[in-house]
Structures are given as C-alpha cells and as structure tokens.
Amino acid sequence: MSALFNTYARRPIALVEGKGTIVKDQNGKEYLDFTSGIAVLSLGHAHPELVKALREQSEKIWHTSNLFQAPWQEKLAESLVKDTHFSYAFFCNSGAEANEAAIKLARKHTGKHHIITFKQSFHGRTFGSMSATGQEKIQKGFGPMLEKFTYLPFNDVDALRNAVDDSVAAIMLEVIQGEGGVNPVTDEFAEAIQEICSQSDILLIVDEVQTGIGRTGSRFAFEQTPLKPDIISLAKGLGGGFPIAAILGTKELYDTFGPGSHGTTFGGNPLGVAVAQKVIDIVFQPEFLNEVKKKSEYFIDKLKEAFPDGEFKVKGKGLLLGLESENEVGEYIGKLEEAGLLVCPAGTKVLRLLPPLTVKYEEIDDAVAILKKVLSRK
C-alpha cells in the first residue's frame, strides 16, 4: 500500500536512469523517452553541462531569500528578455504559478477581472490557473471557480469578436494547446486577437509553459505567429528538468508589480537559475534552434510516410507533435511502452510526441518504426 495520494494514474514502471533520450526502468529495460517529462527535459536526461552547472552552484549557495539582491536572477532575466519587446521577468517554481502570476498582474494592471480563455486549454491546477482552464474535467468537484473567466471556441474569430467588451482585462491562450489535443492557433485567429488587444485596453497573455524555450524551433512559440503578448509564462523546458518558471512582461507593467504585490519563497533560487541559465545559453543559439526546425521537418515527413492513409493525422509544430486518430488512443500507450517507446496522450484521441530537443535523427527513425509497428496492428 502506497503512502502517496492517488492523484496520478501512474504507469507500472519506475524510470531510474537516463542519458539523452534513453531511459532505463527498475528492471534495466531501456526506452526511447518521447515524453521528456512532458516537454521538460529540453536537453535530455543528465546533460553534462547542466549537471556541471548544478554541481558547481550546489557547492556555493543553495538558497537565499528574495529579500536580498539576486545577481543570478538579474543575469537570467536579461538573457530571457534580450532582443525581445519584453523588459522584465519574475521567477517562480512551476507553470501553474507562472500563470497565476500572469493573471494577478493583468487584473491588477487593468483594474478589471474578466479574462477570456479558450475551450480545451490547460493553464494549471491552482484555483486561478484552473479557473482559466477551459476543460470541465479539470474543474469538476472543486466548487465555484474564480470569477470571471469566459471560455470560447479556439480559433473561432466570430465568437471572439462577439465576446469582447469593456469588461475584459486580458485574453489568455496557448499558441499550441498541448493537453487539449496539440491544437495550433491559426494565423487568422492570432491576427484577430492581436488586433483586438492593440485597439482596446486588453492585455494579451500567452501561456508558453509547454511551447517555450525552443520547443517549436524558436525561443518562444509566439515569435512564429502575429501575436505580440504583454505577458508570457514559462516553465517546463526552462530548467531542463530542474524546477523553475517565470513570467516575462513589458515595461508598461513594471510599476504594477511593486514590492509586496507578489512573491515566492523558492522562486529564482540559485540552483534553478544556474541550470536555467545554461539551458538558455545553449538553446537560444540560432544554430541550435535551426536544428530543432530541421529535426521537426524530418520527424513530420517520417510520420507522414509511416501513416500515408490518413488513419493518423500529424499535428503540431517543432518537437511538440501529435498523432490524431478518429478513435481513442489510450490503449496504444501501454503497447508502445512495451515496445520501448514512451509517449503521452493529449486528450483522448491524440498521441503526443515530445522528444528532447537534442534527439538524434536515428532515434526519430527508431521511434517512427515502433509507432508504425504498434499503431498498424488491427
């Protein structure tokens, strides 16, 4: 009998060792990890430069209160906002916390509390981020949600225009809905959102928790769209496996988040920042990002070759891809695991493929071969 709350439908294996894209379970069996901890392990398992950064920092200082100066945070913030329209960062510990901070900042800055989000979105499991999430199954059983959120159909321009009024503080969206089915925003919808926000007193929040830090082949996924957000949230890939998160905001928001307006005990701790700084130093290099795009194109082509009849539709961008079926795909998760490939679902009809950004081309070939073998069984 486990002493853990049963909050996760855990798979019957324990991963105890990993290097790059390869992990081993407690019995020594190897797998290709195409979950990356759900888009967390941007540089794979036990990347030597991240291990070195963490070890060196651990021998200096682990934690200081945010009551004191934090030059390591200053450096990371500058690295994140460099060559962007953002000016400031706030560091926390998780994607839900980052989205919570974004919601607080938007409401405080505008003096309004109505936020528009979208059906099938996922923004976290705290009360604020859960209230922003457009999925009833996430909210069920917890009583009234935080007021006031409106959930609109994703990529529906008319529904958006009809819903906007003077009460709206912000529009909040994922560039690619990860948990909701690997659904990318269309250019038409992004243009409509940007037009509405630019012409009104409405802030734009882009949740980059899953898509940020090179996952789609650019620093941030919004850079490949017409969107110019006021706030973005980051987590997952930012620490390459070490817990750290952030929001980035424009200079106009600076005075709104003054002393005492928001805070965190562990956010921006020296260990997390040291690892995140090394991640940024590696991932934000143009040649690295270009290689992610090349791997994505290769992966998509191989998937389309493997499933030419359209039984499985390829969705997504970069190395956030999905295989969508007309039928539920849950039964395939365990079968792929048995065959040596770890993937995760995105809703009930999409298999989500999230290899490390450092995945090798031959590992993509091996993964596609396993997918073809398992998914083609009738």
C-alpha positions in Angstrom: 0.0 0.0 0.0 1.5 3.3 -1.1 1.6 6.3 1.3 1.0 8.6 -1.7 -2.3 10.2 -2.6 -3.6 8.6 -5.7 -3.6 11.8 -7.8 -1.8 10.2 -10.8 -2.7 7.2 -13.0 0.8 6.0 -12.8 2.2 3.5 -15.3 3.6 0.3 -13.8 7.3 1.2 -14.4 9.8 3.4 -12.5 12.4 5.2 -14.5 15.6 5.2 -12.5 18.3 6.2 -15.0 18.5 8.4 -18.1 21.0 9.7 -20.6 20.0 11.9 -23.5 16.8 10.4 -25.0 17.3 6.9 -23.4 15.9 5.9 -20.0 16.0 2.7 -18.0 13.4 1.3 -15.7 13.9 -0.5 -12.4 14.4 -3.8 -14.3 17.0 -2.5 -16.6 14.8 -2.2 -19.7 15.6 0.7 -22.0 13.1 3.1 -23.6 13.1 6.0 -26.0 11.7 8.8 -23.9 9.5 10.8 -26.2 7.7 12.4 -23.3 10.7 14.4 -21.9 8.9 14.7 -18.6 6.1 16.3 -20.7 8.3 18.8 -22.5 10.5 19.4 -19.5 13.8 17.8 -20.5 14.8 20.3 -23.2 18.3 19.0 -23.4 17.6 15.4 -22.5 18.4 13.4 -19.4 21.6 14.2 -17.5 23.0 16.7 -20.0 26.7 17.1 -18.9 26.6 20.9 -19.0 23.5 21.1 -16.8 24.9 18.5 -14.4 28.1 20.6 -14.2 26.2 23.9 -13.6 24.1 22.3 -10.8 27.1 20.7 -9.1 29.1 24.0 -9.2 26.3 26.0 -7.8 25.5 23.5 -5.1 28.9 23.9 -3.7 28.4 27.7 -3.4 25.0 28.6 -2.1 21.6 26.8 -2.4 19.1 29.3 -1.3 18.7 32.9 -0.2 15.6 34.8 0.5 14.3 37.2 -2.2 14.7 39.9 0.4 18.3 40.1 -0.8 19.9 41.0 -4.1 20.0 38.2 -6.6 22.6 38.9 -9.4 22.0 35.4 -10.8 18.3 36.3 -11.4 19.3 39.6 -13.0 21.5 37.8 -15.5 18.9 35.2 -16.4 16.2 37.9 -16.7 18.4 39.8 -19.1 19.1 36.6 -21.2 15.4 35.9 -21.5 14.3 39.4 -22.5 17.3 40.2 -24.8 16.2 41.1 -28.3 12.5 40.9 -27.4 9.9 43.5 -26.7 9.8 42.4 -23.0 11.7 44.2 -20.3 11.2 42.4 -17.0 11.0 38.9 -15.6 9.6 37.4 -12.4 10.8 33.9 -11.3 8.7 31.2 -9.6 8.6 27.4 -9.5 6.0 25.9 -11.9 3.8 26.7 -14.8 0.7 27.0 -12.7 2.5 29.5 -10.5 3.6 31.5 -13.6 0.1 31.6 -14.9 -1.2 32.6 -11.5 1.3 35.5 -11.5 0.2 36.5 -15.1 -3.5 36.5 -14.1 -2.7 38.6 -11.0 -0.6 41.1 -13.0 -3.2 41.5 -15.7 -6.1 42.1 -13.2 -4.1 44.5 -11.1 -2.7 46.5 -14.0 -6.0 46.9 -15.8 -8.2 47.2 -12.7 -10.6 44.7 -14.4 -11.1 41.0 -13.7 -12.7 39.5 -16.7 -10.4 37.2 -18.7 -11.1 35.4 -21.9 -9.6 31.9 -22.4 -10.4 29.0 -24.7 -12.1 25.6 -24.6 -9.6 22.7 -24.4 -7.0 25.0 -22.9 -4.9 24.0 -19.9 -3.2 26.5 -17.7 -2.6 24.6 -14.4 -4.3 23.3 -11.3 -4.2 26.1 -8.7 -7.5 27.9 -8.3 -6.6 30.8 -10.6 -5.0 28.7 -13.3 -7.7 26.0 -13.0 -10.3 28.7 -13.4 -8.5 29.8 -16.6 -8.6 26.3 -18.0 -11.3 25.6 -20.5 -11.8 21.9 -19.5 -14.6 20.9 -17.2 -12.9 17.7 -16.2 -10.1 19.7 -14.6 -12.5 21.8 -12.6 -15.0 19.2 -11.6 -15.5 18.6 -7.9 -13.8 21.7 -6.6 -16.8 24.0 -6.2 -17.1 27.5 -7.7 -14.2 28.7 -9.8 -12.5 32.1 -9.6 -14.6 34.8 -11.3 -14.6 35.8 -14.1 -13.5 33.7 -17.0 -15.2 33.2 -20.4 -14.3 30.1 -22.4 -14.6 30.5 -26.2 -14.1 28.0 -29.0 -10.4 28.0 -30.1 -9.7 29.5 -33.5 -13.2 31.0 -33.8 -12.8 34.6 -34.8 -16.6 35.5 -34.7 -17.1 34.0 -31.3 -14.1 36.1 -30.0 -15.3 39.4 -31.5 -18.8 38.8 -30.1 -17.5 38.2 -26.6 -15.1 41.2 -26.2 -16.4 44.2 -24.3 -15.1 46.9 -22.0 -15.0 44.5 -19.0 -12.2 42.3 -20.5 -8.9 42.6 -18.7 -7.0 40.1 -20.8 -7.1 37.4 -23.5 -5.1 34.3 -22.5 -4.1 31.4 -24.8 -1.6 28.8 -25.7 0.0 29.0 -29.1 -0.4 25.3 -29.3 -2.9 23.7 -27.0 -0.8 20.8 -25.5 -3.1 19.0 -23.1 -6.1 19.9 -25.2 -5.1 17.9 -28.3 -2.0 19.6 -29.9 -4.1 22.3 -31.5 -2.1 25.2 -33.1 -3.5 28.7 -33.2 -4.3 29.8 -36.8 -2.8 32.9 -38.2 -6.3 34.3 -38.8 -7.2 33.9 -35.2 -3.9 35.2 -33.9 -4.3 38.3 -36.1 -7.8 38.9 -34.7 -6.6 38.6 -31.1 -3.7 40.9 -31.7 -6.0 43.5 -33.4 -8.5 43.4 -30.6 -5.8 43.7 -27.9 -4.0 46.5 -29.7 -7.1 48.6 -30.2 -8.5 48.1 -26.7 -7.4 48.3 -23.1 -6.9 44.5 -23.1 -3.7 42.7 -22.2 -2.5 39.6 -24.1 -1.2 36.7 -22.1 0.5 33.8 -23.9 1.0 30.6 -22.0 4.4 29.3 -23.2 4.8 26.8 -20.4 4.9 23.9 -22.9 5.8 25.7 -26.1 8.6 28.0 -24.9 12.4 27.6 -24.7 12.9 26.2 -28.2 10.2 23.6 -28.3 8.8 24.8 -31.6 12.1 25.9 -33.2 12.1 29.5 -31.9 12.9 30.9 -28.5 9.2 31.3 -27.9 6.4 29.9 -30.0 4.6 33.3 -30.3 7.5 34.5 -32.4 6.2 32.3 -35.2 2.7 34.0 -35.1 1.3 37.5 -35.5 1.0 37.7 -31.7 2.8 40.3 -29.6 1.9 39.4 -26.0 2.2 41.7 -23.0 2.9 38.8 -20.7 4.2 35.2 -21.3 4.5 32.4 -18.9 7.4 29.9 -19.0 8.3 26.7 -17.1 8.9 23.1 -18.2 11.9 23.4 -20.6 13.3 26.5 -18.9 15.1 24.4 -16.3 15.8 21.4 -18.4 14.4 19.2 -15.6 15.1 21.4 -12.6 12.0 23.2 -11.2 11.9 26.8 -12.3 9.3 29.1 -14.0 8.9 32.7 -15.0 6.8 35.3 -16.5 8.1 38.0 -18.9 6.4 41.3 -19.2 6.6 44.6 -21.0 8.0 47.8 -19.4 4.4 49.3 -19.1 3.7 46.6 -16.4 6.7 47.4 -14.2 5.0 49.7 -11.6 2.1 47.3 -11.2 4.2 44.5 -9.7 5.9 46.6 -6.9 7.2 45.4 -3.5 4.6 43.3 -1.7 2.4 42.8 -4.7 3.6 39.3 -5.4 6.2 36.9 -4.1 7.6 33.4 -3.7 9.9 31.7 -1.2 11.8 29.4 -3.6 11.3 31.2 -6.9 14.5 32.1 -8.6 16.7 30.1 -6.2 20.4 29.9 -7.2 20.2 26.2 -8.1 17.3 26.6 -10.5 18.7 29.8 -12.0 22.1 28.3 -12.6 20.6 25.4 -14.6 18.2 27.6 -16.5 21.0 30.0 -17.5 22.9 27.1 -19.0 19.8 25.9 -20.8 19.2 29.4 -22.3 22.9 29.7 -23.3 22.6 26.5 -25.3 19.0 26.6 -26.6 18.9 30.2 -27.7 21.8 29.8 -30.1 20.5 30.3 -33.7 22.2 27.1 -34.9 20.5 25.1 -32.1 17.1 26.5 -33.0 17.6 25.9 -36.7 18.5 22.3 -35.9 15.2 21.8 -33.9 13.3 23.0 -37.1 15.2 20.5 -39.2 14.5 17.7 -36.9 10.9 18.7 -36.8 10.6 18.6 -40.6 12.4 15.3 -40.7 10.1 13.8 -38.0 6.9 15.1 -39.6 8.0 13.7 -43.0 8.8 10.3 -41.5 5.4 10.2 -39.7 3.5 11.0 -42.8 5.4 8.3 -44.7 4.6 5.8 -42.0 0.8 6.7 -42.0 0.0 7.7 -45.6 -3.6 6.5 -45.5 -4.5 9.3 -43.0 -5.6 7.0 -40.2 -3.3 9.0 -38.0 -3.1 12.8 -38.7 0.1 14.6 -37.8 -0.4 17.8 -35.9 1.7 20.4 -34.1 5.0 22.3 -34.7 8.6 21.8 -33.8 9.1 19.0 -31.4 5.6 19.3 -30.0 3.8 16.9 -32.3 0.7 14.8 -32.1 -0.8 11.8 -34.0 -4.5 12.2 -34.1 -7.0 9.4 -34.6 -10.7 9.3 -35.1 -10.7 6.7 -32.2 -9.4 6.8 -28.7 -5.7 6.1 -28.4 -5.3 5.2 -24.7 -4.8 1.5 -25.5 -1.7 2.3 -27.5 0.2 4.0 -24.7 0.9 0.7 -22.9 1.7 -1.2 -26.1 4.2 1.5 -27.2 5.7 1.3 -23.8 6.1 -2.5 -24.1 7.8 -1.9 -27.5 10.3 0.5 -25.9 8.8 4.0 -26.7 7.4 6.3 -24.1 4.7 8.8 -25.3 1.8 10.6 -23.6 -1.7 11.5 -24.5 -3.2 14.9 -25.4 -6.9 14.4 -24.8 -8.4 11.1 -25.7 -7.6 10.9 -29.4 -4.1 12.3 -29.8 -0.7 10.7 -29.0 1.7 13.5 -28.0 5.3 13.2 -29.1 7.8 15.3 -27.1 11.3 14.1 -27.6 14.2 16.2 -26.1 15.4 19.0 -28.4 18.7 17.1 -28.6 17.0 13.9 -30.0 19.1 12.2 -32.7 17.9 11.5 -36.2 18.4 7.8 -35.7 16.3 8.0 -32.6 13.5 9.6 -34.5 13.8 6.7 -37.1 13.6 4.2 -34.3 10.5 5.9 -32.7 8.7 6.1 -36.0 9.4 2.4 -36.7 7.9 1.5 -33.3 4.9 3.7 -33.9 4.3 2.2 -37.3 4.6 -1.3 -36.0 2.3 -0.8 -33.0 -0.3 1.5 -34.5 -0.7 -0.5 -37.6 -1.8 -3.6 -35.7 -5.5 -4.2 -36.2 
